């Protein structure tokens, strides 16, 4: 499996749905999301390269995956 980076929004969303299927995505704190992304298997990016815009994009992609 190729390594995941912050810019791999769709792939991250799919992995998050697999690892946290019961979470309320709309009420998720960005601090938790930030931590969970880094805990995903294959995630290999600098934690400081993330920002609110990227976390928002991941959250919206995750919502799309669930629908």
C-alpha positions, 0 to 999 in steps of 0.5 A: 500500500502506498503511503498516505499524505495529507493531500490524499483526502479521499483515501484518508476518508475511506480509511477513516470510515473503515476504522471509525464507522460509528463516529458522528462525523459532523460533531467530530473535533478537528483535534481528534480527526488530526490524531486519527489520520496520523494513526491510520496504517500507511500514513506517513506525512508531517503532522504540521503539514495539516491545516484547518482547510485540509481537515475540513476537506477530509471531514466532507469527503468522509461524509460523502463516503458514508452516504 
